[in-house]
Amino acid sequence: MPTPHTSRSLIVRLSRIEGQVAALKRSLAADAPADCAQTLFQVKAATNGLKRFAEAFSREHARRCVSKKTGRDCLADELDTIINSAFTLS
């Protein structure tokens, strides 16, 4: 189970991403034309934020779940599962 500090940190990351996505929505919904460069910067920030969240979440998941495994075969299987879950889009 994640520590309260880790959970809080992950939640803060998600909240920041939500704010960035909400700003993008507002920008697109506004009648006034948006600054294209600023909009692209926001898209990049949200995308990078989600990538950093996925990395932090995967790291925490690996620490928590792998620490329960003691056998080498179990460890290798668990790491494969984590990597596939984190980086496979299907």
C-alpha positions as CSV (number, residue, x, y, z in Angstrom):
1,M,0.0,0.0,0.0
2,P,1.4,3.4,-0.9
3,T,2.5,5.7,2.0
4,P,0.3,8.7,2.7
5,H,3.1,10.9,1.5
6,T,3.4,9.0,-1.8
7,S,-0.4,9.0,-2.3
8,R,-0.6,12.7,-1.6
9,S,2.3,13.4,-4.1
10,L,0.5,11.4,-6.8
11,I,-2.8,13.2,-6.1
12,V,-1.1,16.6,-6.4
13,R,0.4,15.5,-9.7
14,L,-3.0,14.5,-11.0
15,S,-4.6,17.7,-9.7
16,R,-2.0,19.8,-11.6
17,I,-2.8,17.8,-14.8
18,E,-6.5,18.3,-14.3
19,G,-5.9,22.1,-14.0
20,Q,-3.9,22.1,-17.2
21,V,-6.6,20.1,-19.1
22,A,-9.3,22.4,-17.7
23,A,-7.3,25.5,-18.9
24,L,-7.1,23.9,-22.4
25,K,-10.9,23.3,-22.4
26,R,-11.6,26.8,-21.4
27,S,-9.2,28.1,-24.1
28,L,-10.9,26.1,-26.8
29,A,-14.4,27.0,-25.6
30,A,-13.7,30.8,-25.4
31,D,-15.0,33.0,-28.2
32,A,-11.7,34.9,-28.4
33,P,-9.0,33.2,-30.4
34,A,-6.4,31.6,-28.1
35,D,-2.6,32.2,-28.3
36,C,-1.5,29.2,-30.3
37,A,1.9,29.0,-28.8
38,Q,0.5,29.2,-25.3
39,T,-2.0,26.5,-26.1
40,L,0.7,24.2,-27.4
41,F,2.7,24.9,-24.3
42,Q,-0.3,23.9,-22.2
43,V,-0.7,20.7,-24.2
44,K,3.0,19.8,-23.8
45,A,2.8,20.6,-20.0
46,A,-0.2,18.3,-19.6
47,T,1.3,15.5,-21.6
48,N,4.6,15.7,-19.8
49,G,2.8,15.9,-16.5
50,L,0.9,12.7,-17.3
51,K,4.1,11.0,-18.3
52,R,5.8,12.0,-15.0
53,F,2.7,10.8,-13.1
54,A,2.9,7.4,-14.9
55,E,6.6,7.1,-14.1
56,A,6.1,7.9,-10.4
57,F,3.1,5.6,-10.1
58,S,4.9,2.8,-11.9
59,R,7.9,3.2,-9.6
60,E,5.7,3.1,-6.5
61,H,3.8,0.1,-7.8
62,A,7.1,-1.7,-8.5
63,R,8.5,-0.9,-5.0
64,R,5.3,-2.0,-3.3
65,C,4.5,-5.1,-5.3
66,V,8.0,-6.4,-6.0
67,S,9.0,-6.1,-2.4
68,K,6.3,-8.8,-1.7
69,K,8.0,-11.2,-4.2
70,T,11.0,-13.1,-3.0
71,G,11.7,-15.7,-5.8
72,R,13.7,-14.6,-8.8
73,D,11.1,-16.0,-11.3
74,C,8.3,-14.2,-9.5
75,L,10.3,-11.0,-9.5
76,A,11.1,-11.3,-13.2
77,D,7.4,-12.0,-14.0
78,E,6.2,-9.1,-11.8
79,L,8.7,-6.7,-13.5
80,D,7.5,-7.8,-16.9
81,T,3.9,-7.2,-15.9
82,I,4.7,-3.8,-14.5
83,I,6.6,-2.7,-17.6
84,N,3.9,-4.0,-19.9
85,S,1.2,-2.3,-17.9
86,A,3.0,1.0,-17.9
87,F,4.1,1.2,-21.5
88,T,1.5,-0.8,-23.6
89,L,-1.3,1.3,-25.0
90,S,-3.8,-1.5,-25.6
